[in-house]
């Protein structure tokens, strides 16, 4: 069993495609197929179901995948430990983030790259639920995610970036614009504009409605809070957005929700104590009070 075989196993599993996995590993596709076949012969079981358009792991492949990831991580840790002796940080830093946030991530990444040019950085975008799942199974190292004020998902560590109320944003001519607050029960029957399910803010709002025993109608969904406010400004409904956004927009009116519901934006990473040097250095940089904040 060779490390490159494990690397190919992880790549094919995550890409669900041999050609994309080969591109990711910077090798020819036949080489990936040959090494996976060799690994399957050695293990005595097929690791992938190739009968469908999308390549899927067999039960044996599902059992092997976490151990392959752990083996690759251990090898990376060995190299990182040696580099650390010489004060050089190498490796790969995989960051996942929600689509809209208050972090000046571009400046943060630029500063980190200047300080640690030997670290390869990758950046992806997804909703909060997906990012938490990716952190747990080792597909990313650090995430910017949204969650409840008192929420810390099991096996993760978090640090708050922002903590603010969730409010309603309406057009300046909307009937609710004359109110300073509105009860969740008063939103029943009104067309609401919200982020999709799976996002932290939507999860907190849905939970508040469930706790209040009310059922609301989501008329529109959009991928970012600014897009929600855009729709509300056109009088298409009541947008459920972070308070800072609603108060910063002159084309909408901010209306507080009763009872108040809050959400926070956090840095999240695996809390098992196995933070590699690249991730540790990035977190140290990101958590400094003078870096990473939006403007």
C-alpha positions in Angstrom: 0.0 0.0 0.0 1.5 3.3 -1.1 0.7 6.9 0.0 -0.2 7.9 -3.5 -2.8 5.2 -3.6 -4.4 6.7 -0.5 -4.1 10.2 -2.0 -5.9 9.0 -5.1 -8.6 7.2 -3.0 -9.4 10.4 -1.2 -9.4 12.5 -4.4 -11.7 10.1 -6.3 -14.0 9.9 -3.2 -14.3 13.7 -2.9 -14.5 14.4 -6.6 -16.8 11.4 -7.4 -15.0 11.2 -10.8 -11.7 9.7 -11.9 -10.9 12.4 -14.4 -11.4 15.3 -11.9 -9.4 13.4 -9.3 -6.5 13.0 -11.8 -6.6 16.7 -12.6 -6.6 17.5 -8.9 -3.6 15.2 -8.3 -1.9 16.5 -11.4 -1.5 13.1 -13.0 -3.0 11.3 -16.0 -6.4 9.6 -15.4 -5.1 6.1 -16.3 -2.5 6.4 -13.6 -5.2 7.0 -11.0 -7.4 4.2 -12.3 -4.4 1.8 -12.3 -3.4 2.6 -8.7 -6.9 2.4 -7.4 -7.3 -1.0 -9.1 -4.0 -2.1 -7.6 -5.1 -1.0 -4.1 -8.4 -2.9 -4.6 -6.6 -6.1 -5.5 -4.3 -5.7 -2.4 -7.3 -5.2 -0.1 -9.4 -7.9 -1.8 -12.5 -5.7 -2.2 -13.7 -3.1 -4.7 -13.6 0.4 -3.2 -15.7 2.2 -5.8 -18.9 1.4 -7.6 -18.2 2.4 -11.2 -21.5 1.2 -12.7 -23.1 4.7 -12.5 -22.2 8.0 -14.1 -21.1 9.3 -10.7 -18.5 7.2 -9.0 -19.5 6.2 -5.5 -17.7 4.5 -2.6 -18.7 0.9 -1.8 -19.1 -0.1 1.8 -15.4 -1.1 1.8 -14.5 2.2 0.4 -16.5 4.1 3.1 -14.7 2.1 5.7 -11.3 2.8 4.2 -11.8 6.5 3.5 -11.3 8.0 7.1 -8.2 5.9 7.6 -6.8 7.0 4.3 -7.4 10.6 5.3 -5.8 10.0 8.7 -2.7 8.4 7.2 -2.2 11.4 4.8 -2.7 13.8 7.7 -0.2 12.0 9.7 2.4 12.2 6.9 1.7 15.9 6.6 2.2 16.3 10.3 5.6 14.6 10.1 6.7 17.0 7.4 5.2 20.0 9.3 7.0 19.0 12.5 10.4 18.8 10.7 9.7 22.2 9.0 8.7 23.7 12.3 12.2 23.0 13.6 13.5 25.3 10.9 10.7 27.9 11.5 9.3 27.2 8.1 5.6 26.4 7.9 4.5 24.4 4.9 1.4 22.4 3.9 -2.1 23.1 2.7 -4.6 25.4 4.3 -8.2 24.7 3.3 -10.7 27.4 4.2 -14.5 27.2 3.8 -16.7 30.2 4.2 -20.4 31.3 4.0 -21.1 33.5 0.9 -21.6 36.7 2.9 -19.7 37.8 6.0 -18.0 40.7 7.7 -14.4 39.4 7.4 -11.9 41.1 5.1 -10.8 37.7 4.0 -8.9 39.0 1.0 -6.5 41.1 3.1 -6.2 38.4 5.7 -5.2 35.8 3.1 -2.8 38.2 1.4 -1.1 39.0 4.8 -0.9 35.3 5.6 0.6 34.4 2.2 3.2 37.1 2.6 4.2 35.7 6.0 4.0 32.0 5.0 4.6 31.7 1.2 5.2 27.9 1.5 1.6 27.3 2.5 -0.8 26.4 -0.3 -4.2 28.0 0.3 -7.6 26.8 -1.1 -10.9 28.6 -0.6 -14.4 27.3 -1.0 -18.0 28.6 -0.3 -20.9 26.7 1.1 -23.7 27.0 3.7 -23.0 26.7 7.4 -24.4 23.2 7.8 -22.2 21.9 4.9 -19.1 23.7 6.3 -19.5 22.1 9.7 -19.8 18.7 8.1 -16.7 19.4 6.0 -14.7 20.4 9.1 -15.7 17.2 10.9 -14.6 14.9 8.1 -11.4 16.7 7.4 -12.2 18.2 4.0 -11.5 21.7 5.3 -9.3 23.1 8.1 -11.0 26.4 9.0 -14.4 27.8 8.4 -16.3 31.1 8.7 -19.8 29.9 9.6 -23.0 31.2 11.2 -24.6 29.6 14.2 -26.6 30.4 17.3 -25.1 32.4 20.2 -25.0 29.4 22.5 -24.1 26.8 19.9 -20.8 25.0 19.6 -21.1 21.9 17.4 -19.6 18.7 18.9 -16.0 18.1 18.1 -15.4 21.7 16.9 -13.9 24.8 18.5 -15.3 28.2 17.7 -14.5 31.9 18.2 -17.0 34.6 17.7 -16.4 37.2 14.9 -19.7 39.1 15.2 -22.8 38.6 17.4 -26.0 40.5 16.3 -29.8 40.4 16.2 -31.8 39.0 13.3 -34.3 41.6 12.1 -36.8 42.2 9.4 -36.0 44.6 6.6 -38.8 46.2 4.6 -39.1 48.8 1.9 -39.5 52.3 3.2 -43.2 52.3 2.0 -44.1 49.0 3.6 -46.8 49.1 6.4 -44.3 47.6 8.8 -41.9 50.5 8.2 -43.9 52.5 10.7 -43.2 50.0 13.5 -40.0 49.7 15.5 -40.6 46.0 16.2 -42.9 43.1 15.0 -43.9 39.9 16.6 -43.1 36.6 14.9 -46.9 35.9 14.9 -47.5 39.1 13.0 -45.4 37.8 10.1 -47.8 34.9 9.5 -49.4 35.3 6.1 -46.8 37.9 4.9 -44.4 37.0 2.1 -41.0 36.5 3.7 -37.5 36.6 2.0 -34.9 34.5 3.6 -31.6 32.6 3.1 -31.9 28.9 2.0 -32.2 26.1 4.5 -28.8 25.0 5.7 -27.6 28.5 6.4 -27.0 29.5 10.0 -29.3 32.6 9.9 -32.2 30.6 8.4 -31.8 27.9 10.9 -32.0 30.3 13.8 -35.0 32.1 12.3 -36.8 28.8 11.7 -36.0 27.6 15.2 -37.4 30.9 16.7 -40.7 30.4 14.7 -41.0 26.8 15.8 -40.4 27.8 19.4 -43.1 30.5 19.1 -45.5 28.0 17.5 -45.9 30.0 14.3 -45.8 28.9 10.6 -44.6 31.5 8.1 -44.4 31.6 4.4 -41.0 32.0 2.6 -41.9 33.5 -0.7 -38.3 34.1 -1.9 -34.9 32.7 -1.1 -31.6 34.3 -2.1 -28.0 33.2 -1.4 -26.7 36.3 0.5 -28.2 38.8 3.0 -27.6 41.8 0.6 -29.6 40.0 -2.1 -32.4 39.6 0.5 -32.4 43.3 1.2 -32.4 44.1 -2.5 -35.7 42.1 -2.9 -37.2 43.8 0.1 -36.3 47.3 -1.2 -38.4 46.4 -4.3 -41.4 45.7 -1.9 -41.4 42.0 -2.7 -41.7 41.0 1.0 -40.1 41.1 4.4 -36.4 40.1 4.4 -34.9 38.3 7.4 -31.4 39.7 7.7 -28.6 40.6 10.2 -29.3 43.9 12.0 -26.1 45.6 10.8 -27.1 45.1 7.2 -30.6 46.4 7.6 -29.4 49.6 9.4 -26.7 50.3 6.9 -29.1 50.3 3.9 -31.0 53.6 3.2 -33.5 51.8 0.9 -34.9 49.6 3.6 -36.2 50.1 7.1 -35.0 47.9 10.0 -37.7 46.4 12.2 -36.8 44.4 15.3 -38.2 40.9 15.8 -40.0 39.9 19.0 -38.8 37.8 20.7 -35.3 38.8 19.8 -33.3 36.1 17.9 -29.5 36.4 17.6 -27.0 34.8 15.4 -23.2 34.9 15.4 -20.5 34.6 12.8 -17.6 32.4 14.0 -14.2 31.0 13.1 -14.6 27.3 13.5 -12.0 24.5 13.4 -11.6 20.9 14.6 -11.5 20.8 18.4 -9.6 17.5 18.8 -6.3 19.2 19.5 -4.7 18.2 16.2 -4.2 21.6 14.7 -1.4 21.5 12.1 1.1 24.4 12.0 -0.4 26.1 9.0 -3.9 26.1 10.5 -2.5 27.2 13.8 -0.6 30.1 12.3 -3.6 31.2 10.3 -5.9 31.1 13.3 -3.4 33.1 15.3 -3.4 35.7 12.5 -7.2 35.7 12.0 -7.9 36.1 15.7 -5.8 39.2 16.1 -8.1 42.2 16.8 -6.5 44.3 14.2 -7.0 41.9 11.3 -9.9 40.3 9.4 -12.7 42.7 10.2 -14.9 44.1 7.5 -14.8 47.7 6.6 
